[in-house]
């Protein structure tokens, strides 16, 4: 749905022109053929952009039907958005750097900047922010720059299941640079599915041109077999967190059993105490 602007909104006006005036096909000067209006929230206040659209005036030119837009418009806000890039970055920074909740972001935008957005709209922009960050993290050139000073790679894989019955999210991390490479949802933890993920990791390592020094996981059978096939000879270590958790299992189970017995004894003591109190009360009444 389009954003509803209050009738009394005071907009700052901004008129934008196409940067390149000449037609790319015939070289003639383009002429204004239409106007596009776009209203957005910015951290400096509401802004109404008027973009002057142009095209080649020669009907016989192959570019006559192509409409040119000012590039500066998209540097302020994407099409159909109710907020500018500055507000978008502000929302993303508060959500993922400061871990603000959606209601907290809504209230702060309204109190500090007079920007009224619904919780659904905030969640939609947060989702887009996540997609953009993920795309940037996987950019090959940026990834290569991040690993310039790193000689080899230590990789880890772990499956995260939010609830039973839901698909698990398998996350690949590189531990030298402490960077999440990617995450893939899988309905099954079968070897054939896990192998596709491990093969994708191999392609990433090959693009970086870095050798894989070791793997770390909880050593599920599917992980052990597929990593051994795709990365033969690469050491595969047990995750310290999973190892310590497995070591502690007997102690946790013994502690749980002791707690059950303790509760039984405590409940028994409570019954005795109640009987004593009742006996004392009866004795007092007799007196």
C-alpha positions in Angstrom: 0.0 0.0 0.0 1.2 3.6 -0.7 2.4 5.6 2.3 -0.3 8.0 3.7 1.1 11.5 4.2 -0.8 13.8 6.5 -2.3 16.8 4.7 -0.3 19.3 6.8 3.1 17.8 6.0 5.7 20.4 5.2 8.0 19.2 2.4 11.3 20.5 1.3 11.2 20.8 -2.5 14.0 19.3 -4.6 14.0 19.4 -8.4 16.3 16.9 -10.2 17.5 17.0 -13.9 19.0 14.3 -16.0 22.8 14.5 -15.8 23.5 13.6 -19.5 21.7 15.9 -21.9 22.7 14.3 -25.2 21.0 11.3 -26.8 23.3 8.2 -26.8 22.1 7.2 -30.3 22.0 10.4 -32.3 23.7 13.0 -30.1 20.7 15.4 -30.1 19.9 17.3 -26.9 17.1 15.5 -25.1 13.9 17.3 -24.1 11.7 17.0 -21.0 8.8 14.6 -21.7 7.4 14.0 -18.2 7.8 14.6 -14.4 8.0 12.1 -11.6 7.2 13.0 -8.0 8.6 11.1 -5.1 8.0 12.0 -1.4 10.2 10.4 1.2 11.2 10.8 4.9 14.8 11.8 5.5 16.6 12.5 8.8 16.5 16.2 7.9 12.7 16.2 7.3 10.1 15.2 4.6 11.4 15.7 1.1 9.5 15.9 -2.2 11.6 15.2 -5.3 10.5 16.3 -8.7 12.4 14.5 -11.4 12.4 15.9 -14.9 12.3 12.9 -17.3 13.7 13.4 -20.8 13.9 11.5 -24.1 15.3 12.1 -27.6 13.0 14.6 -29.5 13.5 12.8 -32.9 10.7 10.3 -33.5 12.9 8.5 -36.0 15.7 7.9 -33.4 15.9 4.4 -31.9 16.2 6.0 -28.4 13.1 8.1 -28.8 11.0 5.6 -26.8 13.5 5.4 -24.0 12.9 7.7 -21.0 15.9 9.0 -19.1 15.7 9.6 -15.3 18.0 11.6 -13.0 20.6 9.3 -11.3 20.6 11.6 -8.3 17.0 10.5 -7.4 18.1 6.9 -6.7 21.0 8.1 -4.6 18.5 9.7 -2.3 15.9 6.9 -2.1 15.0 3.7 -4.1 11.7 3.8 -6.2 8.4 3.5 -4.2 10.2 3.7 -0.8 8.7 6.1 1.8 12.2 6.6 3.4 15.5 7.8 2.1 18.8 5.9 2.3 19.8 7.8 5.5 16.7 6.6 7.4 17.2 3.1 6.0 20.8 3.0 7.3 19.7 4.5 10.6 17.1 1.7 11.1 19.6 -1.1 10.1 22.3 0.3 12.5 19.9 0.5 15.4 18.6 -3.0 14.8 21.8 -4.9 14.2 24.5 -2.9 16.0 22.5 -1.8 19.0 19.9 -4.6 19.0 16.9 -2.3 19.3 13.5 -3.9 19.0 11.0 -2.9 16.3 8.7 -0.9 18.7 11.8 0.9 20.1 12.8 1.9 16.6 9.3 3.1 15.8 9.1 5.2 18.9 12.6 6.7 18.4 11.9 7.6 14.8 8.7 9.3 15.8 10.1 11.1 18.9 13.4 12.3 17.4 12.5 12.8 13.7 8.8 12.9 13.4 8.8 9.9 11.1 5.7 7.7 11.6 6.2 4.2 10.3 4.2 1.0 11.3 5.9 -2.0 12.8 5.2 -3.9 9.6 7.0 -1.3 7.5 10.0 -1.3 9.8 10.2 -5.1 9.6 10.0 -4.9 5.8 12.9 -2.4 5.6 14.9 -4.5 8.1 14.4 -7.6 5.8 15.7 -5.6 2.9 18.7 -4.4 4.9 19.6 -8.0 5.8 19.4 -8.9 2.1 21.8 -6.1 1.1 24.2 -6.9 3.9 24.3 -10.6 2.9 24.9 -9.6 -0.8 27.7 -7.3 0.3 29.3 -10.0 2.5 29.3 -12.4 -0.5 30.8 -9.9 -3.0 33.9 -11.7 -4.4 36.0 -8.5 -4.6 35.2 -7.4 -1.1 35.8 -10.9 0.2 39.2 -11.1 -1.6 40.2 -7.8 0.1 39.2 -9.1 3.5 41.5 -12.1 3.1 44.6 -10.4 1.7 46.6 -10.8 4.8 45.4 -14.4 5.6 47.4 -17.4 4.4 44.9 -20.2 5.0 41.4 -20.9 6.1 39.8 -22.7 9.0 36.1 -23.5 8.3 33.2 -24.5 10.5 29.7 -25.8 9.8 26.8 -26.0 12.2 23.1 -26.6 11.9 20.6 -24.4 13.6 16.9 -25.5 13.9 14.6 -22.9 15.3 11.8 -25.4 16.1 11.1 -29.1 15.6 9.5 -29.7 12.2 11.1 -26.6 10.7 14.0 -26.8 8.2 17.5 -26.4 9.7 19.8 -23.5 8.8 23.3 -24.7 8.0 25.8 -21.9 8.7 29.3 -21.8 7.2 31.9 -19.7 9.1 35.5 -18.9 8.4 37.4 -18.7 11.7 40.6 -16.8 10.7 38.7 -13.7 9.7 35.7 -14.6 12.0 33.4 -14.2 9.1 30.1 -15.9 8.2 30.3 -17.0 4.6 26.8 -18.1 3.9 23.8 -20.0 5.4 21.6 -22.5 3.6 18.3 -23.9 4.8 17.9 -27.7 4.3 14.9 -29.9 5.0 17.1 -32.9 5.4 20.5 -33.6 6.9 21.2 -36.4 4.4 24.7 -36.7 3.1 23.6 -35.8 -0.4 22.2 -32.4 0.9 25.2 -31.7 3.1 27.6 -32.5 0.3 26.1 -29.7 -1.9 26.8 -27.2 0.9 30.4 -28.5 1.3 31.0 -28.3 -2.4 29.8 -24.7 -2.4 32.4 -24.0 0.3 35.1 -25.5 -1.9 34.2 -23.1 -4.7 34.4 -20.2 -2.3 37.9 -21.3 -1.2 39.0 -21.7 -4.8 37.8 -18.2 -5.7 39.8 -16.8 -2.8 42.9 -18.9 -3.8 43.5 -19.9 -0.2 44.2 -23.5 1.1 41.9 -24.9 3.8 43.9 -25.6 6.9 41.2 -27.4 8.9 37.5 -28.0 9.5 35.6 -27.7 12.8 32.1 -29.2 13.5 30.2 -31.3 15.9 31.3 -34.3 13.8 27.9 -35.6 12.7 28.3 -38.5 10.4 27.1 -36.6 7.4 29.7 -33.8 8.1 32.6 -36.2 8.6 31.9 -38.2 5.4 31.2 -35.3 3.1 34.0 -33.1 4.3 36.3 -36.1 3.9 35.2 -36.6 0.3 35.3 -32.9 -0.8 38.4 -31.9 1.2 40.5 -35.1 1.4 43.5 -34.9 3.8 42.2 -31.8 5.6 42.1 -32.2 9.4 38.6 -32.3 10.8 38.4 -31.2 14.5 35.7 -31.5 17.1 34.1 -28.2 18.1 35.2 -27.3 21.6 31.7 -26.2 22.6 30.1 -29.4 21.5 32.9 -31.5 23.0 32.6 -29.9 26.4 28.8 -30.3 26.3 29.1 -34.0 25.5 31.7 -34.4 28.3 29.3 -32.8 30.7 26.3 -34.9 29.8 26.8 -37.6 32.5 27.3 -34.9 35.1 24.1 -33.1 33.9 22.1 -36.3 34.0 23.4 -37.2 37.5 22.6 -33.7 38.7 19.1 -33.9 37.2 18.5 -37.3 39.0 19.9 -35.9 42.3 17.5 -32.9 42.0 14.5 -35.3 41.5 15.5 -37.2 44.7 16.1 -34.0 46.5 12.7 -32.6 45.6 11.1 -35.8 46.9 12.9 -35.5 50.2 12.1 -31.8 50.5 8.5 -32.5 49.9 8.5 -35.2 52.6 10.1 -32.7 55.0 7.5 -30.2 54.2 4.7 -32.7 55.1 6.3 -33.4 58.4 6.6 -29.7 59.1 3.0 -29.1 58.3 1.9 -31.9 60.7 4.0 -30.4 63.4 2.5 -27.0 62.9 -1.0 -28.5 62.9 -0.2 -30.3 66.1 1.1 -27.1 67.7 -2.1 -25.3 66.6 -4.3 -28.0 68.1 -2.4 -27.9 71.4 -2.8 -24.1 71.6 -6.5 -24.4 71.0 -6.9 -26.9 73.8 -5.2 -24.6 76.2 
